[in-house]
């Protein structure tokens, strides 16, 4: 059964994973909705992308959020490639 992931794109063009190994579309949607809320309602605050990751982004720097099936594992697993199929929110 495929898992899902969610990543955000920042104004700098950087993409950061904010949710991985999510069980289904509903779980991915919840993560995406959470990040959308941070971008809209708390834009001046800093937010850690995943607990313990040490990666922090400002809410106002989020320009896009994408949820999709986790790509198949291989030698380039974990590397975000462009373009990736999925639905932008």
PDB file of N, CA, C and O in Angstrom:
ATOM      1  N   UNK A   1       0.849  -1.184   0.000  1.00  0.00           N
ATOM      2  CA  UNK A   1       0.000   0.000   0.000  1.00  0.00           C
ATOM      3  C   UNK A   1       0.890   1.242   0.000  1.00  0.00           C
ATOM      4  O   UNK A   1       1.751   1.386   0.868  1.00  0.00           O
ATOM      5  N   UNK A   2       0.690   2.132  -0.959  1.00  0.00           N
ATOM      6  CA  UNK A   2       1.548   3.315  -1.020  1.00  0.00           C
ATOM      7  C   UNK A   2       1.261   4.281   0.129  1.00  0.00           C
ATOM      8  O   UNK A   2       0.124   4.427   0.579  1.00  0.00           O
ATOM      9  N   UNK A   3       2.304   4.919   0.578  1.00  0.00           N
ATOM     10  CA  UNK A   3       2.142   5.967   1.584  1.00  0.00           C
ATOM     11  C   UNK A   3       2.114   7.314   0.874  1.00  0.00           C
ATOM     12  O   UNK A   3       2.288   7.392  -0.342  1.00  0.00           O
ATOM     13  N   UNK A   4       1.896   8.353   1.636  1.00  0.00           N
ATOM     14  CA  UNK A   4       1.814   9.701   1.082  1.00  0.00           C
ATOM     15  C   UNK A   4       2.825  10.606   1.772  1.00  0.00           C
ATOM     16  O   UNK A   4       3.311  10.312   2.864  1.00  0.00           O
ATOM     17  N   UNK A   5       3.124  11.708   1.109  1.00  0.00           N
ATOM     18  CA  UNK A   5       4.016  12.722   1.668  1.00  0.00           C
ATOM     19  C   UNK A   5       3.462  14.105   1.330  1.00  0.00           C
ATOM     20  O   UNK A   5       2.678  14.271   0.396  1.00  0.00           O
ATOM     21  N   UNK A   6       3.889  15.088   2.115  1.00  0.00           N
ATOM     22  CA  UNK A   6       3.491  16.477   1.889  1.00  0.00           C
ATOM     23  C   UNK A   6       4.758  17.315   1.942  1.00  0.00           C
ATOM     24  O   UNK A   6       5.586  17.147   2.837  1.00  0.00           O
ATOM     25  N   UNK A   7       4.905  18.218   0.980  1.00  0.00           N
ATOM     26  CA  UNK A   7       6.012  19.146   1.055  1.00  0.00           C
ATOM     27  C   UNK A   7       5.542  20.551   0.716  1.00  0.00           C
ATOM     28  O   UNK A   7       4.523  20.752   0.054  1.00  0.00           O
ATOM     29  N   UNK A   8       6.321  21.516   1.193  1.00  0.00           N
ATOM     30  CA  UNK A   8       6.014  22.927   0.933  1.00  0.00           C
ATOM     31  C   UNK A   8       7.095  23.498   0.028  1.00  0.00           C
ATOM     32  O   UNK A   8       8.244  23.057   0.048  1.00  0.00           O
ATOM     33  N   UNK A   9       6.706  24.479  -0.759  1.00  0.00           N
ATOM     34  CA  UNK A   9       7.673  25.208  -1.566  1.00  0.00           C
ATOM     35  C   UNK A   9       7.765  26.606  -0.978  1.00  0.00           C
ATOM     36  O   UNK A   9       6.751  27.237  -0.679  1.00  0.00           O
ATOM     37  N   UNK A  10       8.991  27.079  -0.818  1.00  0.00           N
ATOM     38  CA  UNK A  10       9.232  28.388  -0.216  1.00  0.00           C
ATOM     39  C   UNK A  10       9.505  29.428  -1.295  1.00  0.00           C
ATOM     40  O   UNK A  10       9.801  29.085  -2.439  1.00  0.00           O
ATOM     41  N   UNK A  11       9.404  30.682  -0.927  1.00  0.00           N
ATOM     42  CA  UNK A  11       9.624  31.766  -1.885  1.00  0.00           C
ATOM     43  C   UNK A  11      11.030  31.715  -2.487  1.00  0.00           C
ATOM     44  O   UNK A  11      11.253  32.258  -3.569  1.00  0.00           O
ATOM     45  N   UNK A  12      11.967  31.079  -1.811  1.00  0.00           N
ATOM     46  CA  UNK A  12      13.338  30.948  -2.323  1.00  0.00           C
ATOM     47  C   UNK A  12      13.440  29.881  -3.412  1.00  0.00           C
ATOM     48  O   UNK A  12      14.467  29.770  -4.081  1.00  0.00           O
ATOM     49  N   UNK A  13      12.361  29.086  -3.593  1.00  0.00           N
ATOM     50  CA  UNK A  13      12.374  27.996  -4.556  1.00  0.00           C
ATOM     51  C   UNK A  13      12.711  26.656  -3.916  1.00  0.00           C
ATOM     52  O   UNK A  13      12.655  25.620  -4.578  1.00  0.00           O
ATOM     53  N   UNK A  14      13.057  26.669  -2.643  1.00  0.00           N
ATOM     54  CA  UNK A  14      13.388  25.451  -1.906  1.00  0.00           C
ATOM     55  C   UNK A  14      12.124  24.664  -1.599  1.00  0.00           C
ATOM     56  O   UNK A  14      11.079  25.246  -1.306  1.00  0.00           O
ATOM     57  N   UNK A  15      12.220  23.336  -1.667  1.00  0.00           N
ATOM     58  CA  UNK A  15      11.113  22.459  -1.276  1.00  0.00           C
ATOM     59  C   UNK A  15      11.529  21.685  -0.035  1.00  0.00           C
ATOM     60  O   UNK A  15      12.648  21.181   0.050  1.00  0.00           O
ATOM     61  N   UNK A  16      10.606  21.596   0.934  1.00  0.00           N
ATOM     62  CA  UNK A  16      10.900  20.948   2.207  1.00  0.00           C
ATOM     63  C   UNK A  16       9.781  19.967   2.541  1.00  0.00           C
ATOM     64  O   UNK A  16       8.604  20.325   2.500  1.00  0.00           O
ATOM     65  N   UNK A  17      10.148  18.730   2.871  1.00  0.00           N
ATOM     66  CA  UNK A  17       9.150  17.753   3.307  1.00  0.00           C
ATOM     67  C   UNK A  17       8.636  18.138   4.693  1.00  0.00           C
ATOM     68  O   UNK A  17       9.417  18.446   5.593  1.00  0.00           O
ATOM     69  N   UNK A  18       7.321  18.116   4.850  1.00  0.00           N
ATOM     70  CA  UNK A  18       6.710  18.421   6.149  1.00  0.00           C
ATOM     71  C   UNK A  18       5.876  17.256   6.662  1.00  0.00           C
ATOM     72  O   UNK A  18       5.379  17.299   7.787  1.00  0.00           O
ATOM     73  N   UNK A  19       5.718  16.225   5.857  1.00  0.00           N
ATOM     74  CA  UNK A  19       5.000  15.031   6.264  1.00  0.00           C
ATOM     75  C   UNK A  19       5.429  13.857   5.405  1.00  0.00           C
ATOM     76  O   UNK A  19       5.412  13.944   4.177  1.00  0.00           O
ATOM     77  N   UNK A  20       5.815  12.755   6.045  1.00  0.00           N
ATOM     78  CA  UNK A  20       6.241  11.572   5.298  1.00  0.00           C
ATOM     79  C   UNK A  20       5.560  10.337   5.873  1.00  0.00           C
ATOM     80  O   UNK A  20       5.094  10.340   7.012  1.00  0.00           O
ATOM     81  N   UNK A  21       5.511   9.298   5.074  1.00  0.00           N
ATOM     82  CA  UNK A  21       4.927   8.013   5.483  1.00  0.00           C
ATOM     83  C   UNK A  21       3.513   8.155   6.037  1.00  0.00           C
ATOM     84  O   UNK A  21       3.150   7.492   7.008  1.00  0.00           O
ATOM     85  N   UNK A  22       2.723   9.017   5.420  1.00  0.00           N
ATOM     86  CA  UNK A  22       1.334   9.210   5.835  1.00  0.00           C
ATOM     87  C   UNK A  22       0.490   8.097   5.234  1.00  0.00           C
ATOM     88  O   UNK A  22       0.665   7.741   4.068  1.00  0.00           O
ATOM     89  N   UNK A  23      -0.422   7.551   6.022  1.00  0.00           N
ATOM     90  CA  UNK A  23      -1.147   6.342   5.648  1.00  0.00           C
ATOM     91  C   UNK A  23      -2.088   6.504   4.460  1.00  0.00           C
ATOM     92  O   UNK A  23      -2.246   5.577   3.665  1.00  0.00           O
ATOM     93  N   UNK A  24      -2.716   7.677   4.332  1.00  0.00           N
ATOM     94  CA  UNK A  24      -3.721   7.827   3.280  1.00  0.00           C
ATOM     95  C   UNK A  24      -3.881   9.289   2.888  1.00  0.00           C
ATOM     96  O   UNK A  24      -3.219  10.175   3.428  1.00  0.00           O
ATOM     97  N   UNK A  25      -4.778   9.513   1.935  1.00  0.00           N
ATOM     98  CA  UNK A  25      -5.026  10.871   1.431  1.00  0.00           C
ATOM     99  C   UNK A  25      -5.536  11.776   2.545  1.00  0.00           C
ATOM    100  O   UNK A  25      -5.168  12.949   2.617  1.00  0.00           O
ATOM    101  N   UNK A  26      -6.372  11.236   3.401  1.00  0.00           N
ATOM    102  CA  UNK A  26      -6.928  12.043   4.500  1.00  0.00           C
ATOM    103  C   UNK A  26      -5.826  12.566   5.428  1.00  0.00           C
ATOM    104  O   UNK A  26      -5.839  13.736   5.809  1.00  0.00           O
ATOM    105  N   UNK A  27      -4.882  11.705   5.786  1.00  0.00           N
ATOM    106  CA  UNK A  27      -3.769  12.123   6.646  1.00  0.00           C
ATOM    107  C   UNK A  27      -2.913  13.176   5.946  1.00  0.00           C
ATOM    108  O   UNK A  27      -2.494  14.148   6.574  1.00  0.00           O
ATOM    109  N   UNK A  28      -2.652  12.990   4.655  1.00  0.00           N
ATOM    110  CA  UNK A  28      -1.871  13.967   3.896  1.00  0.00           C
ATOM    111  C   UNK A  28      -2.611  15.299   3.811  1.00  0.00           C
ATOM    112  O   UNK A  28      -1.998  16.363   3.901  1.00  0.00           O
ATOM    113  N   UNK A  29      -3.915  15.236   3.639  1.00  0.00           N
ATOM    114  CA  UNK A  29      -4.729  16.451   3.577  1.00  0.00           C
ATOM    115  C   UNK A  29      -4.698  17.214   4.898  1.00  0.00           C
ATOM    116  O   UNK A  29      -4.656  18.444   4.905  1.00  0.00           O
ATOM    117  N   UNK A  30      -4.718  16.491   6.011  1.00  0.00           N
ATOM    118  CA  UNK A  30      -4.655  17.142   7.328  1.00  0.00           C
ATOM    119  C   UNK A  30      -3.335  17.889   7.510  1.00  0.00           C
ATOM    120  O   UNK A  30      -3.322  19.013   8.014  1.00  0.00           O
ATOM    121  N   UNK A  31      -2.229  17.272   7.102  1.00  0.00           N
ATOM    122  CA  UNK A  31      -0.923  17.924   7.204  1.00  0.00           C
ATOM    123  C   UNK A  31      -0.880  19.156   6.298  1.00  0.00           C
ATOM    124  O   UNK A  31      -0.423  20.221   6.714  1.00  0.00           O
ATOM    125  N   UNK A  32      -1.356  19.009   5.066  1.00  0.00           N
ATOM    126  CA  UNK A  32      -1.367  20.135   4.123  1.00  0.00           C
ATOM    127  C   UNK A  32      -2.231  21.275   4.638  1.00  0.00           C
ATOM    128  O   UNK A  32      -1.847  22.440   4.532  1.00  0.00           O
ATOM    129  N   UNK A  33      -3.385  20.956   5.192  1.00  0.00           N
ATOM    130  CA  UNK A  33      -4.286  21.972   5.732  1.00  0.00           C
ATOM    131  C   UNK A  33      -3.645  22.695   6.912  1.00  0.00           C
ATOM    132  O   UNK A  33      -3.800  23.907   7.060  1.00  0.00           O
ATOM    133  N   UNK A  34      -2.928  21.955   7.747  1.00  0.00           N
ATOM    134  CA  UNK A  34      -2.224  22.559   8.884  1.00  0.00           C
ATOM    135  C   UNK A  34      -1.217  23.608   8.395  1.00  0.00           C
ATOM    136  O   UNK A  34      -1.163  24.720   8.921  1.00  0.00           O
ATOM    137  N   UNK A  35      -0.422  23.241   7.381  1.00  0.00           N
ATOM    138  CA  UNK A  35       0.587  24.172   6.870  1.00  0.00           C
ATOM    139  C   UNK A  35      -0.039  25.350   6.142  1.00  0.00           C
ATOM    140  O   UNK A  35       0.491  26.460   6.180  1.00  0.00           O
ATOM    141  N   UNK A  36      -1.151  25.116   5.488  1.00  0.00           N
ATOM    142  CA  UNK A  36      -1.875  26.219   4.844  1.00  0.00           C
ATOM    143  C   UNK A  36      -2.347  27.218   5.899  1.00  0.00           C
ATOM    144  O   UNK A  36      -2.257  28.429   5.700  1.00  0.00           O
ATOM    145  N   UNK A  37      -2.844  26.707   7.011  1.00  0.00           N
ATOM    146  CA  UNK A  37      -3.280  27.569   8.116  1.00  0.00           C
ATOM    147  C   UNK A  37      -2.127  28.376   8.700  1.00  0.00           C
ATOM    148  O   UNK A  37      -2.291  29.556   9.009  1.00  0.00           O
ATOM    149  N   UNK A  38      -0.964  27.750   8.853  1.00  0.00           N
ATOM    150  CA  UNK A  38       0.199  28.483   9.365  1.00  0.00           C
ATOM    151  C   UNK A  38       0.588  29.617   8.420  1.00  0.00           C
ATOM    152  O   UNK A  38       0.901  30.724   8.860  1.00  0.00           O
ATOM    153  N   UNK A  39       0.565  29.332   7.127  1.00  0.00           N
ATOM    154  CA  UNK A  39       0.937  30.362   6.136  1.00  0.00           C
ATOM    155  C   UNK A  39      -0.055  31.516   6.143  1.00  0.00           C
ATOM    156  O   UNK A  39       0.337  32.671   5.977  1.00  0.00           O
ATOM    157  N   UNK A  40      -1.344  31.213   6.336  1.00  0.00           N
ATOM    158  CA  UNK A  40      -2.374  32.251   6.283  1.00  0.00           C
ATOM    159  C   UNK A  40      -2.549  33.009   7.598  1.00  0.00           C
ATOM    160  O   UNK A  40      -2.740  34.225   7.591  1.00  0.00           O
ATOM    161  N   UNK A  41      -2.485  32.296   8.728  1.00  0.00           N
ATOM    162  CA  UNK A  41      -2.851  32.910  10.005  1.00  0.00           C
ATOM    163  C   UNK A  41      -1.673  33.221  10.921  1.00  0.00           C
ATOM    164  O   UNK A  41      -1.828  33.964  11.890  1.00  0.00           O
ATOM    165  N   UNK A  42      -0.497  32.664  10.630  1.00  0.00           N
ATOM    166  CA  UNK A  42       0.684  32.927  11.454  1.00  0.00           C
ATOM    167  C   UNK A  42       1.908  33.162  10.567  1.00  0.00           C
ATOM    168  O   UNK A  42       2.937  32.506  10.732  1.00  0.00           O
ATOM    169  N   UNK A  43       1.789  34.108   9.621  1.00  0.00           N
ATOM    170  CA  UNK A  43       2.860  34.302   8.635  1.00  0.00           C
ATOM    171  C   UNK A  43       4.166  34.850   9.195  1.00  0.00           C
ATOM    172  O   UNK A  43       5.222  34.632   8.601  1.00  0.00           O
ATOM    173  N   UNK A  44       4.123  35.553  10.318  1.00  0.00           N
ATOM    174  CA  UNK A  44       5.338  36.163  10.853  1.00  0.00           C
ATOM    175  C   UNK A  44       6.084  35.264  11.835  1.00  0.00           C
ATOM    176  O   UNK A  44       7.155  35.628  12.320  1.00  0.00           O
ATOM    177  N   UNK A  45       5.527  34.100  12.128  1.00  0.00           N
ATOM    178  CA  UNK A  45       6.162  33.182  13.072  1.00  0.00           C
ATOM    179  C   UNK A  45       7.037  32.165  12.343  1.00  0.00           C
ATOM    180  O   UNK A  45       6.851  31.898  11.156  1.00  0.00           O
ATOM    181  N   UNK A  46       7.996  31.603  13.084  1.00  0.00           N
ATOM    182  CA  UNK A  46       8.843  30.536  12.554  1.00  0.00           C
ATOM    183  C   UNK A  46       8.235  29.200  12.959  1.00  0.00           C
ATOM    184  O   UNK A  46       7.732  29.054  14.073  1.00  0.00           O
ATOM    185  N   UNK A  47       8.282  28.209  12.039  1.00  0.00           N
ATOM    186  CA  UNK A  47       7.671  26.907  12.265  1.00  0.00           C
ATOM    187  C   UNK A  47       8.661  25.816  11.893  1.00  0.00           C
ATOM    188  O   UNK A  47       9.257  25.855  10.816  1.00  0.00           O
ATOM    189  N   UNK A  48       8.840  24.834  12.789  1.00  0.00           N
ATOM    190  CA  UNK A  48       9.725  23.707  12.507  1.00  0.00           C
ATOM    191  C   UNK A  48       8.995  22.745  11.575  1.00  0.00           C
ATOM    192  O   UNK A  48       7.839  22.402  11.821  1.00  0.00           O
ATOM    193  N   UNK A  49       9.656  22.312  10.517  1.00  0.00           N
ATOM    194  CA  UNK A  49       8.990  21.498   9.498  1.00  0.00           C
ATOM    195  C   UNK A  49       8.586  20.123  10.000  1.00  0.00           C
ATOM    196  O   UNK A  49       7.482  19.670   9.697  1.00  0.00           O
ATOM    197  N   UNK A  50       9.435  19.448  10.753  1.00  0.00           N
ATOM    198  CA  UNK A  50       9.124  18.158  11.367  1.00  0.00           C
ATOM    199  C   UNK A  50       9.794  18.143  12.732  1.00  0.00           C
ATOM    200  O   UNK A  50      10.898  18.668  12.878  1.00  0.00           O
ATOM    201  N   UNK A  51       9.158  17.558  13.725  1.00  0.00           N
ATOM    202  CA  UNK A  51       9.749  17.542  15.070  1.00  0.00           C
ATOM    203  C   UNK A  51      11.181  17.006  15.065  1.00  0.00           C
ATOM    204  O   UNK A  51      11.453  15.912  14.571  1.00  0.00           O
ATOM    205  N   UNK A  52      12.082  17.805  15.625  1.00  0.00           N
ATOM    206  CA  UNK A  52      13.477  17.398  15.710  1.00  0.00           C
ATOM    207  C   UNK A  52      14.302  17.581  14.448  1.00  0.00           C
ATOM    208  O   UNK A  52      15.486  17.247  14.430  1.00  0.00           O
ATOM    209  N   UNK A  53      13.688  18.112  13.380  1.00  0.00           N
ATOM    210  CA  UNK A  53      14.420  18.250  12.112  1.00  0.00           C
ATOM    211  C   UNK A  53      15.422  19.395  12.132  1.00  0.00           C
ATOM    212  O   UNK A  53      16.433  19.354  11.431  1.00  0.00           O
ATOM    213  N   UNK A  54      15.142  20.413  12.934  1.00  0.00           N
ATOM    214  CA  UNK A  54      16.009  21.581  12.947  1.00  0.00           C
ATOM    215  C   UNK A  54      15.791  22.509  11.761  1.00  0.00           C
ATOM    216  O   UNK A  54      16.469  23.530  11.643  1.00  0.00           O
ATOM    217  N   UNK A  55      14.847  22.164  10.876  1.00  0.00           N
ATOM    218  CA  UNK A  55      14.535  22.998   9.716  1.00  0.00           C
ATOM    219  C   UNK A  55      13.352  23.886  10.092  1.00  0.00           C
ATOM    220  O   UNK A  55      12.274  23.399  10.433  1.00  0.00           O
ATOM    221  N   UNK A  56      13.575  25.195  10.023  1.00  0.00           N
ATOM    222  CA  UNK A  56      12.560  26.166  10.429  1.00  0.00           C
ATOM    223  C   UNK A  56      12.253  27.088   9.262  1.00  0.00           C
ATOM    224  O   UNK A  56      13.161  27.552   8.573  1.00  0.00           O
ATOM    225  N   UNK A  57      10.966  27.353   9.041  1.00  0.00           N
ATOM    226  CA  UNK A  57      10.549  28.261   7.972  1.00  0.00           C
ATOM    227  C   UNK A  57       9.603  29.314   8.524  1.00  0.00           C
ATOM    228  O   UNK A  57       8.862  29.065   9.475  1.00  0.00           O
ATOM    229  N   UNK A  58       9.636  30.478   7.925  1.00  0.00           N
ATOM    230  CA  UNK A  58       8.689  31.545   8.277  1.00  0.00           C
ATOM    231  C   UNK A  58       7.407  31.294   7.486  1.00  0.00           C
ATOM    232  O   UNK A  58       7.463  30.973   6.300  1.00  0.00           O
ATOM    233  N   UNK A  59       6.266  31.438   8.129  1.00  0.00           N
ATOM    234  CA  UNK A  59       4.981  31.191   7.488  1.00  0.00           C
ATOM    235  C   UNK A  59       4.791  31.968   6.199  1.00  0.00           C
ATOM    236  O   UNK A  59       4.220  31.446   5.242  1.00  0.00           O
ATOM    237  N   UNK A  60       5.261  33.213   6.160  1.00  0.00           N
ATOM    238  CA  UNK A  60       5.075  34.046   4.974  1.00  0.00           C
ATOM    239  C   UNK A  60       5.923  33.598   3.789  1.00  0.00           C
ATOM    240  O   UNK A  60       5.699  34.052   2.666  1.00  0.00           O
ATOM    241  N   UNK A  61       6.894  32.713   4.022  1.00  0.00           N
ATOM    242  CA  UNK A  61       7.748  32.264   2.912  1.00  0.00           C
ATOM    243  C   UNK A  61       7.142  31.073   2.167  1.00  0.00           C
ATOM    244  O   UNK A  61       7.675  30.653   1.140  1.00  0.00           O
ATOM    245  N   UNK A  62       6.030  30.523   2.676  1.00  0.00           N
ATOM    246  CA  UNK A  62       5.392  29.377   2.031  1.00  0.00           C
ATOM    247  C   UNK A  62       4.571  29.873   0.846  1.00  0.00           C
ATOM    248  O   UNK A  62       3.667  30.693   1.006  1.00  0.00           O
ATOM    249  N   UNK A  63       4.893  29.369  -0.345  1.00  0.00           N
ATOM    250  CA  UNK A  63       4.165  29.796  -1.538  1.00  0.00           C
ATOM    251  C   UNK A  63       3.310  28.685  -2.137  1.00  0.00           C
ATOM    252  O   UNK A  63       2.400  28.961  -2.918  1.00  0.00           O
ATOM    253  N   UNK A  64       3.596  27.412  -1.775  1.00  0.00           N
ATOM    254  CA  UNK A  64       2.808  26.292  -2.296  1.00  0.00           C
ATOM    255  C   UNK A  64       2.932  25.103  -1.354  1.00  0.00           C
ATOM    256  O   UNK A  64       3.924  24.947  -0.642  1.00  0.00           O
ATOM    257  N   UNK A  65       1.899  24.271  -1.372  1.00  0.00           N
ATOM    258  CA  UNK A  65       1.878  23.045  -0.573  1.00  0.00           C
ATOM    259  C   UNK A  65       1.437  21.924  -1.502  1.00  0.00           C
ATOM    260  O   UNK A  65       0.484  22.079  -2.266  1.00  0.00           O
ATOM    261  N   UNK A  66       2.135  20.797  -1.433  1.00  0.00           N
ATOM    262  CA  UNK A  66       1.811  19.691  -2.330  1.00  0.00           C
ATOM    263  C   UNK A  66       1.745  18.379  -1.555  1.00  0.00           C
ATOM    264  O   UNK A  66       2.617  18.082  -0.738  1.00  0.00           O
ATOM    265  N   UNK A  67       0.690  17.592  -1.826  1.00  0.00           N
ATOM    266  CA  UNK A  67       0.535  16.263  -1.244  1.00  0.00           C
ATOM    267  C   UNK A  67       0.526  15.260  -2.390  1.00  0.00           C
ATOM    268  O   UNK A  67      -0.060  15.516  -3.441  1.00  0.00           O
ATOM    269  N   UNK A  68       1.179  14.113  -2.185  1.00  0.00           N
ATOM    270  CA  UNK A  68       1.266  13.124  -3.251  1.00  0.00           C
ATOM    271  C   UNK A  68       1.623  11.759  -2.674  1.00  0.00           C
ATOM    272  O   UNK A  68       1.985  11.641  -1.503  1.00  0.00           O
ATOM    273  N   UNK A  69       1.515  10.721  -3.523  1.00  0.00           N
ATOM    274  CA  UNK A  69       2.000   9.403  -3.139  1.00  0.00           C
ATOM    275  C   UNK A  69       3.505   9.494  -2.963  1.00  0.00           C
ATOM    276  O   UNK A  69       4.174  10.217  -3.700  1.00  0.00           O
ATOM    277  N   UNK A  70       4.042   8.771  -1.996  1.00  0.00           N
ATOM    278  CA  UNK A  70       5.489   8.708  -1.819  1.00  0.00           C
ATOM    279  C   UNK A  70       6.077   7.961  -3.010  1.00  0.00           C
ATOM    280  O   UNK A  70       5.627   6.862  -3.332  1.00  0.00           O
ATOM    281  N   UNK A  71       7.078   8.545  -3.669  1.00  0.00           N
ATOM    282  CA  UNK A  71       7.694   7.861  -4.815  1.00  0.00           C
ATOM    283  C   UNK A  71       8.288   6.521  -4.393  1.00  0.00           C
ATOM    284  O   UNK A  71       8.654   6.325  -3.234  1.00  0.00           O
ATOM    285  N   UNK A  72       8.376   5.607  -5.352  1.00  0.00           N
ATOM    286  CA  UNK A  72       8.971   4.300  -5.076  1.00  0.00           C
ATOM    287  C   UNK A  72      10.400   4.479  -4.596  1.00  0.00           C
ATOM    288  O   UNK A  72      11.100   5.401  -5.015  1.00  0.00           O
ATOM    289  N   UNK A  73      10.820   3.591  -3.716  1.00  0.00           N
ATOM    290  CA  UNK A  73      12.171   3.649  -3.161  1.00  0.00           C
ATOM    291  C   UNK A  73      13.197   3.239  -4.203  1.00  0.00           C
ATOM    292  O   UNK A  73      12.937   2.382  -5.047  1.00  0.00           O
ATOM    293  N   UNK A  74      14.346   3.851  -4.133  1.00  0.00           N
ATOM    294  CA  UNK A  74      15.435   3.542  -5.056  1.00  0.00           C
ATOM    295  C   UNK A  74      16.684   4.275  -4.611  1.00  0.00           C
ATOM    296  O   UNK A  74      16.724   4.789  -3.494  1.00  0.00           O
ATOM    297  N   UNK A  75      17.704   4.338  -5.456  1.00  0.00           N
ATOM    298  CA  UNK A  75      18.948   4.986  -5.058  1.00  0.00           C
ATOM    299  C   UNK A  75      18.803   6.486  -4.809  1.00  0.00           C
ATOM    300  O   UNK A  75      19.621   7.077  -4.104  1.00  0.00           O
ATOM    301  N   UNK A  76      17.785   7.098  -5.372  1.00  0.00           N
ATOM    302  CA  UNK A  76      17.580   8.538  -5.186  1.00  0.00           C
ATOM    303  C   UNK A  76      16.423   8.799  -4.223  1.00  0.00           C
ATOM    304  O   UNK A  76      15.841   9.883  -4.257  1.00  0.00           O
ATOM    305  N   UNK A  77      16.077   7.850  -3.375  1.00  0.00           N
ATOM    306  CA  UNK A  77      14.971   8.003  -2.432  1.00  0.00           C
ATOM    307  C   UNK A  77      15.227   9.203  -1.530  1.00  0.00           C
ATOM    308  O   UNK A  77      16.342   9.406  -1.049  1.00  0.00           O
ATOM    309  N   UNK A  78      14.194   9.987  -1.309  1.00  0.00           N
ATOM    310  CA  UNK A  78      14.309  11.155  -0.457  1.00  0.00           C
ATOM    311  C   UNK A  78      14.703  12.422  -1.184  1.00  0.00           C
ATOM    312  O   UNK A  78      14.628  13.512  -0.618  1.00  0.00           O
ATOM    313  N   UNK A  79      15.123  12.292  -2.435  1.00  0.00           N
ATOM    314  CA  UNK A  79      15.500  13.468  -3.224  1.00  0.00           C
ATOM    315  C   UNK A  79      14.264  13.936  -3.976  1.00  0.00           C
ATOM    316  O   UNK A  79      13.632  13.155  -4.689  1.00  0.00           O
ATOM    317  N   UNK A  80      13.924  15.189  -3.821  1.00  0.00           N
ATOM    318  CA  UNK A  80      12.753  15.725  -4.505  1.00  0.00           C
ATOM    319  C   UNK A  80      13.156  16.081  -5.926  1.00  0.00           C
ATOM    320  O   UNK A  80      14.051  16.897  -6.143  1.00  0.00           O
ATOM    321  N   UNK A  81      12.486  15.461  -6.890  1.00  0.00           N
ATOM    322  CA  UNK A  81      12.785  15.693  -8.298  1.00  0.00           C
ATOM    323  C   UNK A  81      11.682  16.555  -8.907  1.00  0.00           C
ATOM    324  O   UNK A  81      10.533  16.512  -8.466  1.00  0.00           O
ATOM    325  N   UNK A  82      12.031  17.313  -9.892  1.00  0.00           N
ATOM    326  CA  UNK A  82      11.063  18.182 -10.554  1.00  0.00           C
ATOM    327  C   UNK A  82      10.819  17.641 -11.935  1.00  0.00           C
ATOM    328  O   UNK A  82      11.795  17.240 -12.569  1.00  0.00           O
ATOM    329  N   UNK A  83       9.623  17.588 -12.466  1.00  0.00           N
ATOM    330  CA  UNK A  83       8.366  17.789 -11.753  1.00  0.00           C
ATOM    331  C   UNK A  83       7.946  16.505 -11.045  1.00  0.00           C
ATOM    332  O   UNK A  83       8.417  15.417 -11.378  1.00  0.00           O
ATOM    333  N   UNK A  84       7.056  16.643 -10.066  1.00  0.00           N
ATOM    334  CA  UNK A  84       6.504  15.483  -9.365  1.00  0.00           C
ATOM    335  C   UNK A  84       5.001  15.539  -9.483  1.00  0.00           C
ATOM    336  O   UNK A  84       4.388  16.596  -9.341  1.00  0.00           O
ATOM    337  N   UNK A  85       4.420  14.392  -9.742  1.00  0.00           N
ATOM    338  CA  UNK A  85       2.962  14.327  -9.861  1.00  0.00           C
ATOM    339  C   UNK A  85       2.331  14.514  -8.505  1.00  0.00           C
ATOM    340  O   UNK A  85       2.929  14.179  -7.483  1.00  0.00           O
ATOM    341  N   UNK A  86       1.129  15.044  -8.489  1.00  0.00           N
ATOM    342  CA  UNK A  86       0.409  15.270  -7.239  1.00  0.00           C
ATOM    343  C   UNK A  86      -0.534  16.441  -7.411  1.00  0.00           C
ATOM    344  O   UNK A  86      -0.705  16.957  -8.515  1.00  0.00           O
ATOM    345  N   UNK A  87      -1.129  16.847  -6.341  1.00  0.00           N
ATOM    346  CA  UNK A  87      -2.081  17.947  -6.392  1.00  0.00           C
ATOM    347  C   UNK A  87      -1.591  19.104  -5.547  1.00  0.00           C
ATOM    348  O   UNK A  87      -1.355  18.952  -4.348  1.00  0.00           O
ATOM    349  N   UNK A  88      -1.438  20.258  -6.171  1.00  0.00           N
ATOM    350  CA  UNK A  88      -1.052  21.455  -5.427  1.00  0.00           C
ATOM    351  C   UNK A  88      -2.265  22.029  -4.755  1.00  0.00           C
ATOM    352  O   UNK A  88      -3.355  22.039  -5.328  1.00  0.00           O
ATOM    353  N   UNK A  89      -2.089  22.508  -3.545  1.00  0.00           N
ATOM    354  CA  UNK A  89      -3.186  23.136  -2.794  1.00  0.00           C
ATOM    355  C   UNK A  89      -3.070  24.635  -2.892  1.00  0.00           C
ATOM    356  O   UNK A  89      -3.895  25.356  -2.330  1.00  0.00           O
TER     357      UNK A  89
END
